[in-house]
Amino acid sequence: MDETALSLGTIDVSYLSTSAECSISRCKHSSEEWGECNSRPTLFRSATLKWKETLLSRKRPFVGRCCYVCTPQSRDNFFNASIPSLGLRNVIYINETHTRYRGWLARRLCYVLFVQERDVHKGMFAKNLTENVLNNSRVQKAIVDEASEPSVPGSFAQTDPKAINKVKKKARKILQEMVANVSPALIRLTGWVLLKLFNSFFWNIQIHRGQIEMVKAATEMNLPLIFLPVHKSHIDYLLLTFILFCHNIKAPYIAAGNNLNIPIFSTLIRKLGGFFIRRKLDQSPDGRKDFLYRALLYVHIEELLRQQQFLEIFLEGTRSRSGKTSGARAGLLSVVVDALFSNATPDVLIIPVGISYDRIIEGHYNSEQLGKPKKNESLWSIARGVFRMLRKNYGCVRVDFAQPFSLKEYVNSQSQKPVPAPLSLEQALLPAILPSRPNDTVHEGTEATLPNSRDITSEPFRRELISNLAEHILFTANKACAVMSTHIVACLLLYRHRQGTDLSRLVEDFFSMKEEVLARDFDLGFSGNSDDVVMHAIHLLGNCVNITNTSRNNEFFITPSTTIPAVFELNFYSNGVLHVFIKEAIIACSLHAVQSRRYRNGTNGASPSLISQEHLVRKAASLCYLLSNEFTISLPCQVIYQVCHESVERLIQYGILLVAEQDDQEDVSPSLTEQQWDKKLPEPLSWRSDEEDEDSDFGEEQRDCYLKVSQSQEHQQYITFLQRLLGPLLEAYSSAVIFVHNFSGPVSESEYLQKLHRHLISRTEKNVAVYAESATYSHVKNAVKVFKEIGVFNQTKQRRDTILELSTTFLPQRNRQKLLEFIMSFMVL
């Protein structure tokens, strides 16, 4: 394939009005603007865009604003109206204009001159970390406690000094692994090396100038900054430090798993600010809690914050194998919150970071999604990976820094407002799954599981606070992630054109979906002529896409590969756009569930085409709960019913759902089964906040509204597309329930996961599965996790393993059948 045909049009020029940094040799210039498509209306344009074409105005949204409910002051502090207009910049495009020098020699040595002029020196970083940590009273107490452990508890006077010295040596050895020794000279050298490497295998690395200006403003507050990026690739570790270095912002200390503590490589990481921590804090040989390690880690983080150092923490804990944002592991975040509680620092500024790749350097995670064990990192595997990268091109990268917000402000807002404890999945879903169970209605008092006092010293409040904070951060970081060209092409091929399509039709749908993404206030990580961008994405997706030349008009025909690894890889990249449409997809699947239920149970003389808006919202809320381990659907400060209601209103605004005429609504009343089903669900909180005007149109009249589904072909096709987006998930969950039907006896969780995964892979290999991507290992783990939280399984700990057995609730076969019917009601077969 001709390389020029894959050039990506106007990468920098379309963003920057004063783009002196645009490399003409890297990008093909194009006269196309955002409204380039003059061909026939396509699926997405016809379905939702007609009503708002005048609102688009060809401007990209500014993503990453912090929550106006929880952090209103921070929302105003680091933002002004001029920031969004500053545009994007390609970080790895460096020439003489980025240095103080001009001329032929400056052009030749611009990389060297650029890194030499960066502001990085030893005084910026922490001093005497090891000694300060060892001399801390908490660490001293942990050392004495461990040294006196074999003796009678409490007999500190009989503690052997030799035992204390032995434990001190152990603590110092742990700190040698944990404490980073930053080298400014090595940071400069690495900056130069990364400029060379990144230019060899990335087209560009785009950042928003306005976002960097907000980060720079935050650094002037003389407070520690915590960067919390999504985690998709090993390059994430270096990428953030490199971008901050290029903008004269102090390099953060990076929390890395001890699986990367490899000879030679670990030394390099420590010199760049990385410090290694155990992936599980309690990895002592006997499986007990390692209080010494915990004390060292807590005091180490507190000391870094006390010295106003910046931290980089990956909340997901590990790289996402599915392409979606994984659940938060808030261990280190809890240390940061505790440091604020203990007044180790007056405040901390939190900065979520979104990172998007056209193609990750790992390529894919197919081996792990197929159930193979993860290979341990080694120096040889890293070297081999670097050589492999140099032979390929991985397209574009986009990094988005969300707006910094004050942790102190967030904590204060949480302690002042009366937010109820969240419902567990068992409380939220069991009444909908098993409506005939007695005494299962969730009463108002059930949610009062927390003490009335929201004091920061209260452990339940502290846990809830940290959990909500982690969800806030991940939701913001995920929303800030730009949608890349490979994400859209993979999504269209899997869920719009699974049987293949002409290249021209794919380009039209690509353009329309691009506009849809922008209209929903998500940004794109590409620009240029749609034909070129689609060919660029197809090239990067490689063997996952088949291209044939048809005799009809000599046009290319594009089909997704049907092999299991290829479908898994396409699903990974398709999930990069799923968060844009997830709420509408949930409404579309709930729409099918409500309609199919009405047809099965009869409509009591009412029109079968009319749907209760309140019933639809409640059904969608139950699906949100079911998929809560797959996505962060809403912020913790939002009520899930309100989020679903707003999504329904959006589909009404698109014209996909129509409000029934008043005469039709008067003749309709909910069926008896619907009324019984509704009573079993917990009552939603008020949709109207205290600040809203009493004349708001949120009220009973909204709940009694009845809807019709538009019968236009374009709208029906759009609903089908949305339903297909959740098809793999629902198929994986329903297949997992069927597998539970044959559950026998207590079994270890690891063994059960392997058996269930083999079952799903077998369904796919036999062509029984509708969606081959339903068999990914991440779906298996999340399905079992949901079943545990719903109460399908009881779990008991035995040594280092978890034993699963059926709960008494789901021991009867009929209850497992009801769970299957509940999940399958959302599926379009």
Solvent accessible surface area in square Angstrom, and as a share of the most:
residue,aa,sasa,rsa
1,M,138,0.61
2,D,91,0.47
3,E,108,0.48
4,T,94,0.55
5,A,42,0.32
6,L,2,0.01
7,S,15,0.10
8,L,0,0.00
9,G,0,0.00
10,T,11,0.06
11,I,4,0.02
12,D,3,0.02
13,V,58,0.34
14,S,53,0.34
15,Y,30,0.12
16,L,10,0.05
17,S,119,0.77
18,T,114,0.66
19,S,26,0.17
20,A,78,0.60
21,E,23,0.10
22,C,16,0.10
23,S,10,0.06
24,I,126,0.64
25,S,111,0.72
26,R,57,0.21
27,C,10,0.06
28,K,90,0.38
29,H,87,0.39
30,S,33,0.21
31,S,113,0.73
32,E,27,0.12
33,E,131,0.59
34,W,27,0.09
35,G,34,0.33
36,E,42,0.19
37,C,36,0.21
38,N,145,0.75
39,S,58,0.37
40,R,142,0.52
41,P,86,0.54
42,T,8,0.05
43,L,3,0.02
44,F,0,0.00
45,R,49,0.18
46,S,13,0.08
47,A,2,0.01
48,T,1,0.01
49,L,1,0.00
50,K,135,0.57
51,W,91,0.32
52,K,8,0.04
53,E,75,0.34
54,T,124,0.72
55,L,124,0.62
56,L,25,0.13
57,S,67,0.43
58,R,119,0.43
59,K,158,0.67
60,R,52,0.19
61,P,24,0.15
62,F,38,0.16
63,V,8,0.05
64,G,8,0.08
65,R,63,0.23
66,C,4,0.03
67,C,18,0.11
68,Y,150,0.57
69,V,71,0.41
70,C,0,0.00
71,T,3,0.01
72,P,64,0.40
73,Q,127,0.57
74,S,2,0.01
75,R,64,0.24
76,D,105,0.54
77,N,100,0.51
78,F,16,0.07
79,F,48,0.20
80,N,80,0.41
81,A,96,0.75
82,S,64,0.41
83,I,10,0.05
84,P,49,0.31
85,S,94,0.60
86,L,69,0.34
87,G,12,0.12
88,L,4,0.02
89,R,18,0.06
90,N,3,0.02
91,V,0,0.00
92,I,1,0.00
93,Y,44,0.17
94,I,9,0.04
95,N,32,0.17
96,E,23,0.11
97,T,72,0.42
98,H,34,0.15
99,T,10,0.06
100,R,183,0.67
101,Y,103,0.39
102,R,149,0.54
103,G,30,0.29
104,W,157,0.55
105,L,106,0.53
106,A,5,0.03
107,R,133,0.48
108,R,171,0.63
109,L,74,0.37
110,C,15,0.09
111,Y,40,0.15
112,V,71,0.41
113,L,38,0.19
114,F,5,0.02
115,V,9,0.05
116,Q,117,0.52
117,E,43,0.19
118,R,30,0.11
119,D,79,0.41
120,V,10,0.06
121,H,96,0.43
122,K,115,0.49
123,G,45,0.43
124,M,33,0.15
125,F,6,0.03
126,A,21,0.17
127,K,119,0.50
128,N,110,0.56
129,L,11,0.05
130,T,37,0.22
131,E,79,0.35
132,N,57,0.29
133,V,0,0.00
134,L,13,0.06
135,N,102,0.52
136,N,40,0.21
137,S,91,0.59
138,R,112,0.41
139,V,0,0.00
140,Q,63,0.28
141,K,133,0.56
142,A,12,0.09
143,I,2,0.01
144,V,43,0.24
145,D,53,0.27
146,E,47,0.21
147,A,10,0.08
148,S,12,0.08
149,E,99,0.44
150,P,125,0.78
151,S,43,0.28
152,V,104,0.60
153,P,127,0.80
154,G,58,0.55
155,S,26,0.16
156,F,107,0.45
157,A,109,0.84
158,Q,137,0.61
159,T,19,0.11
160,D,72,0.37
161,P,93,0.59
162,K,160,0.68
163,A,29,0.23
164,I,39,0.20
165,N,82,0.42
166,K,152,0.65
167,V,13,0.07
168,K,82,0.35
169,K,149,0.63
170,K,82,0.35
171,A,0,0.00
172,R,102,0.37
173,K,148,0.63
174,I,22,0.11
175,L,0,0.00
176,Q,124,0.55
177,E,51,0.23
178,M,1,0.00
179,V,21,0.12
180,A,7,0.05
181,N,84,0.43
182,V,6,0.03
183,S,26,0.17
184,P,22,0.14
185,A,75,0.58
186,L,41,0.20
187,I,6,0.03
188,R,51,0.19
189,L,98,0.49
190,T,20,0.11
191,G,4,0.03
192,W,87,0.30
193,V,55,0.32
194,L,11,0.05
195,L,1,0.00
196,K,103,0.44
197,L,42,0.21
198,F,1,0.00
199,N,36,0.18
200,S,56,0.36
201,F,1,0.01
202,F,0,0.00
203,W,38,0.13
204,N,1,0.01
205,I,0,0.00
206,Q,4,0.02
207,I,1,0.00
208,H,16,0.07
209,R,61,0.22
210,G,0,0.00
211,Q,1,0.01
212,I,3,0.02
213,E,79,0.36
214,M,1,0.00
215,V,0,0.00
216,K,68,0.29
217,A,39,0.30
218,A,0,0.00
219,T,38,0.22
220,E,136,0.61
221,M,96,0.43
222,N,105,0.54
223,L,24,0.12
224,P,1,0.01
225,L,0,0.00
226,I,0,0.00
227,F,0,0.00
228,L,2,0.01
229,P,1,0.01
230,V,1,0.01
231,H,5,0.02
232,K,24,0.10
233,S,0,0.00
234,H,49,0.22
235,I,11,0.06
236,D,0,0.00
237,Y,27,0.10
238,L,46,0.23
239,L,0,0.00
240,L,1,0.01
241,T,12,0.07
242,F,4,0.02
243,I,0,0.00
244,L,0,0.00
245,F,10,0.04
246,C,5,0.03
247,H,23,0.10
248,N,71,0.37
249,I,10,0.05
250,K,33,0.14
251,A,7,0.06
252,P,0,0.00
253,Y,4,0.01
254,I,10,0.05
255,A,9,0.07
256,A,4,0.03
257,G,13,0.12
258,N,46,0.23
259,N,42,0.22
260,L,9,0.04
261,N,52,0.27
262,I,13,0.07
263,P,101,0.64
264,I,125,0.63
265,F,40,0.17
266,S,8,0.05
267,T,72,0.42
268,L,70,0.35
269,I,16,0.08
270,R,44,0.16
271,K,63,0.27
272,L,8,0.04
273,G,1,0.01
274,G,1,0.01
275,F,1,0.01
276,F,1,0.00
277,I,24,0.12
278,R,45,0.16
279,R,106,0.39
280,K,144,0.61
281,L,44,0.22
282,D,46,0.24
283,Q,76,0.34
284,S,16,0.10
285,P,136,0.86
286,D,84,0.43
287,G,39,0.37
288,R,144,0.53
289,K,119,0.50
290,D,12,0.06
291,F,135,0.56
292,L,1,0.00
293,Y,3,0.01
294,R,62,0.23
295,A,4,0.03
296,L,0,0.00
297,L,3,0.02
298,Y,27,0.10
299,V,3,0.02
300,H,0,0.00
301,I,1,0.00
302,E,23,0.10
303,E,17,0.08
304,L,0,0.00
305,L,1,0.00
306,R,115,0.42
307,Q,49,0.22
308,Q,79,0.35
309,Q,8,0.03
310,F,12,0.05
311,L,1,0.00
312,E,0,0.00
313,I,6,0.03
314,F,16,0.07
315,L,2,0.01
316,E,3,0.01
317,G,33,0.32
318,T,31,0.18
319,R,21,0.08
320,S,2,0.01
321,R,34,0.13
322,S,14,0.09
323,G,8,0.07
324,K,18,0.08
325,T,22,0.13
326,S,42,0.27
327,G,50,0.48
328,A,41,0.32
329,R,152,0.55
330,A,25,0.20
331,G,44,0.42
332,L,16,0.08
333,L,0,0.00
334,S,13,0.08
335,V,2,0.01
336,V,0,0.00
337,V,0,0.00
338,D,26,0.13
339,A,0,0.00
340,L,16,0.08
341,F,46,0.19
342,S,67,0.43
343,N,129,0.66
344,A,11,0.08
345,T,4,0.02
346,P,98,0.62
347,D,20,0.10
348,V,0,0.00
349,L,4,0.02
350,I,0,0.00
351,I,0,0.00
352,P,0,0.00
353,V,0,0.00
354,G,1,0.01
355,I,1,0.00
356,S,0,0.00
357,Y,4,0.02
358,D,1,0.01
359,R,40,0.15
360,I,3,0.01
361,I,16,0.08
362,E,41,0.18
363,G,8,0.08
364,H,73,0.32
365,Y,13,0.05
366,N,11,0.06
367,S,55,0.36
368,E,36,0.16
369,Q,13,0.06
370,L,52,0.26
371,G,40,0.39
372,K,120,0.51
373,P,121,0.76
374,K,75,0.32
375,K,173,0.73
376,N,136,0.70
377,E,30,0.13
378,S,46,0.30
379,L,71,0.35
380,W,168,0.59
381,S,36,0.23
382,I,43,0.22
383,A,36,0.28
384,R,122,0.44
385,G,11,0.10
386,V,50,0.29
387,F,126,0.52
388,R,84,0.31
389,M,14,0.06
390,L,78,0.39
391,R,183,0.67
392,K,105,0.44
393,N,60,0.31
394,Y,4,0.01
395,G,0,0.00
396,C,1,0.01
397,V,0,0.00
398,R,2,0.01
399,V,0,0.00
400,D,1,0.00
401,F,0,0.00
402,A,0,0.00
403,Q,1,0.00
404,P,0,0.00
405,F,13,0.05
406,S,17,0.11
407,L,0,0.00
408,K,101,0.43
409,E,27,0.12
410,Y,2,0.01
411,V,8,0.05
412,N,64,0.33
413,S,21,0.13
414,Q,7,0.03
415,S,36,0.23
416,Q,144,0.64
417,K,45,0.19
418,P,123,0.77
419,V,39,0.22
420,P,46,0.29
421,A,11,0.09
422,P,101,0.64
423,L,38,0.19
424,S,55,0.35
425,L,16,0.08
426,E,78,0.35
427,Q,50,0.22
428,A,1,0.00
429,L,0,0.00
430,L,7,0.03
431,P,2,0.01
432,A,6,0.05
433,I,5,0.03
434,L,1,0.00
435,P,44,0.28
436,S,85,0.55
437,R,70,0.26
438,P,106,0.66
439,N,152,0.78
440,D,28,0.14
441,T,49,0.29
442,V,20,0.12
443,H,128,0.57
444,E,146,0.66
445,G,57,0.55
446,T,47,0.27
447,E,50,0.22
448,A,72,0.56
449,T,94,0.55
450,L,35,0.18
451,P,65,0.41
452,N,152,0.78
453,S,70,0.45
454,R,39,0.14
455,D,65,0.34
456,I,64,0.32
457,T,114,0.66
458,S,22,0.14
459,E,78,0.35
460,P,58,0.36
461,F,2,0.01
462,R,45,0.16
463,R,160,0.59
464,E,16,0.07
465,L,1,0.01
466,I,11,0.05
467,S,54,0.35
468,N,16,0.08
469,L,0,0.00
470,A,2,0.02
471,E,71,0.32
472,H,8,0.04
473,I,0,0.00
474,L,6,0.03
475,F,29,0.12
476,T,19,0.11
477,A,0,0.00
478,N,27,0.14
479,K,71,0.30
480,A,1,0.01
481,C,4,0.02
482,A,1,0.01
483,V,0,0.00
484,M,0,0.00
485,S,0,0.00
486,T,1,0.00
487,H,11,0.05
488,I,0,0.00
489,V,0,0.00
490,A,0,0.00
491,C,1,0.00
492,L,0,0.00
493,L,0,0.00
494,L,3,0.01
495,Y,6,0.02
496,R,38,0.14
497,H,17,0.08
498,R,66,0.24
499,Q,158,0.70
500,G,15,0.14
501,T,9,0.05
502,D,27,0.14
503,L,28,0.14
504,S,57,0.37
505,R,66,0.24
506,L,0,0.00
507,V,15,0.09
508,E,16,0.07
509,D,0,0.00
510,F,1,0.00
511,F,2,0.01
512,S,2,0.01
513,M,0,0.00
514,K,2,0.01
515,E,3,0.01
516,E,0,0.00
517,V,0,0.00
518,L,19,0.10
519,A,25,0.20
520,R,25,0.09
521,D,86,0.45
522,F,20,0.08
523,D,4,0.02
524,L,0,0.00
525,G,5,0.05
526,F,5,0.02
527,S,1,0.01
528,G,12,0.12
529,N,37,0.19
530,S,2,0.01
531,D,77,0.40
532,D,18,0.09
533,V,1,0.00
534,V,0,0.00
535,M,26,0.12
536,H,2,0.01
537,A,0,0.00
538,I,4,0.02
539,H,83,0.37
540,L,9,0.05
541,L,3,0.01
542,G,38,0.36
543,N,144,0.74
544,C,5,0.03
545,V,11,0.06
546,N,68,0.35
547,I,59,0.30
548,T,78,0.46
549,N,93,0.48
550,T,38,0.22
551,S,120,0.77
552,R,138,0.50
553,N,131,0.67
554,N,113,0.58
555,E,36,0.16
556,F,89,0.37
557,F,56,0.23
558,I,1,0.00
559,T,32,0.19
560,P,8,0.05
561,S,12,0.08
562,T,120,0.70
563,T,80,0.47
564,I,30,0.15
565,P,60,0.37
566,A,10,0.07
567,V,8,0.04
568,F,5,0.02
569,E,12,0.05
570,L,0,0.00
571,N,10,0.05
572,F,17,0.07
573,Y,3,0.01
574,S,4,0.02
575,N,13,0.07
576,G,8,0.08
577,V,1,0.00
578,L,10,0.05
579,H,29,0.13
580,V,11,0.07
581,F,1,0.00
582,I,8,0.04
583,K,54,0.23
584,E,4,0.02
585,A,0,0.00
586,I,1,0.01
587,I,1,0.00
588,A,1,0.01
589,C,1,0.01
590,S,0,0.00
591,L,4,0.02
592,H,51,0.23
593,A,1,0.00
594,V,1,0.01
595,Q,52,0.23
596,S,27,0.17
597,R,52,0.19
598,R,9,0.03
599,Y,143,0.54
600,R,153,0.56
601,N,71,0.37
602,G,34,0.33
603,T,26,0.15
604,N,118,0.60
605,G,84,0.81
606,A,14,0.11
607,S,47,0.31
608,P,59,0.37
609,S,52,0.33
610,L,2,0.01
611,I,0,0.00
612,S,11,0.07
613,Q,2,0.01
614,E,24,0.11
615,H,4,0.02
616,L,0,0.00
617,V,1,0.00
618,R,11,0.04
619,K,8,0.03
620,A,0,0.00
621,A,2,0.01
622,S,1,0.01
623,L,0,0.00
624,C,5,0.03
625,Y,41,0.15
626,L,0,0.00
627,L,0,0.00
628,S,49,0.32
629,N,35,0.18
630,E,5,0.02
631,F,22,0.09
632,T,40,0.23
633,I,12,0.06
634,S,15,0.10
635,L,24,0.12
636,P,34,0.21
637,C,31,0.19
638,Q,73,0.32
639,V,33,0.19
640,I,28,0.14
641,Y,10,0.04
642,Q,50,0.22
643,V,5,0.03
644,C,3,0.02
645,H,3,0.01
646,E,67,0.30
647,S,1,0.01
648,V,0,0.00
649,E,60,0.27
650,R,77,0.28
651,L,3,0.01
652,I,37,0.19
653,Q,105,0.47
654,Y,15,0.06
655,G,20,0.19
656,I,1,0.00
657,L,1,0.00
658,L,83,0.41
659,V,77,0.44
660,A,5,0.04
661,E,123,0.55
662,Q,122,0.54
663,D,108,0.56
664,D,50,0.26
665,Q,29,0.13
666,E,123,0.55
667,D,119,0.62
668,V,17,0.10
669,S,75,0.48
670,P,53,0.34
671,S,12,0.08
672,L,117,0.58
673,T,51,0.30
674,E,5,0.02
675,Q,74,0.33
676,Q,100,0.44
677,W,6,0.02
678,D,32,0.16
679,K,147,0.62
680,K,41,0.17
681,L,8,0.04
682,P,8,0.05
683,E,115,0.52
684,P,14,0.09
685,L,74,0.37
686,S,77,0.50
687,W,13,0.04
688,R,84,0.31
689,S,57,0.37
690,D,144,0.75
691,E,153,0.69
692,E,60,0.27
693,D,94,0.49
694,E,134,0.60
695,D,131,0.68
696,S,30,0.20
697,D,97,0.50
698,F,44,0.18
699,G,27,0.26
700,E,117,0.52
701,E,114,0.51
702,Q,35,0.16
703,R,64,0.23
704,D,93,0.48
705,C,16,0.10
706,Y,12,0.05
707,L,0,0.00
708,K,67,0.28
709,V,13,0.07
710,S,9,0.06
711,Q,143,0.63
712,S,44,0.29
713,Q,125,0.56
714,E,69,0.31
715,H,26,0.12
716,Q,66,0.29
717,Q,58,0.26
718,Y,0,0.00
719,I,13,0.07
720,T,48,0.28
721,F,2,0.01
722,L,1,0.00
723,Q,22,0.10
724,R,92,0.34
725,L,8,0.04
726,L,0,0.00
727,G,7,0.06
728,P,4,0.02
729,L,6,0.03
730,L,1,0.01
731,E,5,0.02
732,A,1,0.01
733,Y,0,0.00
734,S,5,0.04
735,S,2,0.01
736,A,0,0.00
737,V,0,0.00
738,I,76,0.39
739,F,41,0.17
740,V,1,0.01
741,H,39,0.18
742,N,123,0.63
743,F,29,0.12
744,S,94,0.61
745,G,42,0.41
746,P,91,0.57
747,V,20,0.11
748,S,21,0.14
749,E,33,0.15
750,S,56,0.36
751,E,73,0.33
752,Y,6,0.02
753,L,20,0.10
754,Q,100,0.44
755,K,81,0.34
756,L,0,0.00
757,H,7,0.03
758,R,145,0.53
759,H,54,0.24
760,L,3,0.02
761,I,25,0.13
762,S,36,0.23
763,R,45,0.16
764,T,11,0.06
765,E,114,0.51
766,K,145,0.61
767,N,134,0.69
768,V,88,0.51
769,A,17,0.13
770,V,102,0.59
771,Y,27,0.10
772,A,16,0.13
773,E,0,0.00
774,S,2,0.01
775,A,0,0.00
776,T,3,0.01
777,Y,51,0.20
778,S,16,0.11
779,H,6,0.03
780,V,1,0.00
781,K,101,0.43
782,N,32,0.16
783,A,1,0.01
784,V,0,0.00
785,K,89,0.38
786,V,0,0.00
787,F,1,0.00
788,K,40,0.17
789,E,68,0.30
790,I,0,0.00
791,G,13,0.13
792,V,0,0.00
793,F,5,0.02
794,N,70,0.36
795,Q,94,0.42
796,T,67,0.39
797,K,161,0.68
798,Q,106,0.47
799,R,245,0.89
800,R,174,0.64
801,D,50,0.26
802,T,13,0.07
803,I,29,0.15
804,L,0,0.00
805,E,69,0.31
806,L,25,0.12
807,S,8,0.05
808,T,114,0.67
809,T,29,0.17
810,F,0,0.00
811,L,104,0.52
812,P,39,0.25
813,Q,91,0.41
814,R,163,0.59
815,N,17,0.09
816,R,18,0.07
817,Q,73,0.32
818,K,62,0.26
819,L,1,0.01
820,L,17,0.08
821,E,98,0.44
822,F,13,0.06
823,I,0,0.00
824,M,63,0.28
825,S,18,0.12
826,F,0,0.00
827,M,17,0.07
828,V,72,0.41
829,L,157,0.78
